[in-house]
Amino acid sequence: QQVPFEKVVERVVKTRDMGRSPLFQVLFNFMVDDRGDEGAMDMGGLSITTEPYSETTSQFDLSFDIVGTADGLSISVEYCSDLYKEATVVRML
């Protein structure tokens, strides 16, 4: 936390391709959502709710977001369409 990101990249990455994330290209994110069906959190008078959104660009080459709920798993995938075909990503799922 005390070192700037660019300094970490400088020490870890020998040659850098500016078209790619410098440290990793694939993100696997697993969370457990134990808030129940309402999807809202109460923080002492401050109410926070989730809102659906969509992104048009991918931050990484491939990103898996898996949320465990009481009803099962919810899986979403984000990918770079220059690198992967939709059929390839569907097979991975």
C-alpha positions in Angstrom: 0.0 0.0 0.0 2.9 2.3 0.6 4.5 1.7 -2.8 3.1 3.3 -6.0 1.7 0.7 -8.4 4.2 1.8 -11.2 7.1 1.1 -8.9 5.9 -2.5 -8.2 5.5 -3.1 -12.0 8.9 -1.7 -12.6 10.5 -4.2 -10.2 8.4 -7.2 -11.2 7.9 -6.9 -15.0 11.0 -7.1 -17.2 9.4 -5.9 -20.5 5.9 -4.3 -20.5 3.3 -4.5 -23.2 1.1 -1.4 -22.8 -1.8 -3.3 -24.3 -2.0 -5.7 -21.4 -2.4 -5.6 -17.7 1.2 -5.7 -16.3 0.8 -8.2 -13.5 -2.0 -10.6 -14.5 -4.5 -11.1 -17.4 -7.1 -13.3 -15.7 -9.2 -12.4 -12.7 -11.2 -15.0 -10.7 -13.4 -13.4 -8.1 -15.5 -15.5 -5.6 -17.8 -13.9 -3.1 -20.4 -15.1 -0.7 -23.5 -12.9 -0.5 -25.3 -13.4 2.8 -27.5 -10.4 2.7 -30.6 -12.3 1.7 -33.0 -11.7 -1.2 -33.4 -8.0 -0.7 -29.8 -7.1 -1.8 -29.7 -4.1 0.6 -27.4 -3.3 3.4 -28.3 -1.2 6.4 -25.4 0.9 7.8 -26.8 2.8 10.7 -29.3 5.0 8.9 -27.5 4.8 5.5 -29.1 2.4 3.2 -27.1 1.0 0.3 -28.7 -1.1 -2.5 -27.2 -2.8 -5.6 -27.9 -1.6 -9.1 -27.5 -3.5 -12.3 -24.8 -2.2 -14.7 -23.1 -3.2 -17.8 -19.6 -2.4 -19.1 -18.6 -2.1 -22.7 -14.9 -2.7 -22.1 -13.0 -5.4 -20.2 -10.4 -4.4 -17.6 -8.6 -7.8 -18.0 -8.3 -10.4 -20.8 -10.7 -12.7 -18.9 -12.6 -12.1 -15.7 -14.9 -14.5 -13.7 -17.2 -13.2 -11.0 -18.9 -15.9 -8.9 -21.3 -15.0 -6.1 -22.5 -17.7 -3.7 -26.0 -17.1 -2.4 -28.5 -19.2 -0.5 -30.0 -20.2 -3.9 -26.8 -21.3 -5.5 -24.1 -19.7 -7.6 -24.4 -16.7 -9.9 -21.6 -16.6 -12.5 -20.7 -13.7 -14.8 -17.8 -13.5 -17.3 -16.2 -10.5 -18.9 -13.7 -11.0 -21.7 -11.7 -9.2 -24.3 -13.5 -9.9 -27.6 -10.3 -9.4 -29.5 -8.8 -12.4 -27.8 -11.8 -14.8 -27.2 -14.8 -15.9 -29.2 -18.1 -16.1 -27.4 -18.3 -19.8 -28.1 -14.8 -20.3 -26.4 -16.0 -18.5 -23.2 -19.2 -20.5 -23.1 -17.2 -23.7 -23.3 -15.0 -22.5 -20.4 -18.2 -21.9 -18.3 
